[in-house]
Amino acid sequence: MMKQAVINLESLSCPSCLQKIEGGLKRLDGVEKDSVEVLFNSSRVRTNFDADAVSIEEIEKSIEDLGYPVVRSRVKAV
């Protein structure tokens, strides 16, 4: 089942953070690669993912493992 996540992060300080987060998420099974969008100014990540293949917790953990704390996430059906 496809879902959309909007993940709020602590303020992003550098544009290269975007590539790191984007690359990290695109490597996750279940994440729709073309849907990954990191919004620098609002420190948000938007992506669609297959909830049967990957959980929002796994997505959050992959971002936090890169060193970017997640403030909160919202998930809705697409």
Summary of the structure (lengths in Angstrom):
residues: 78
radius of gyration: 11.2
end to end distance: 8.6
largest distance: 33.6
contacts: 220
relative contact order: 0.34
helix: 32%
strand: 35%
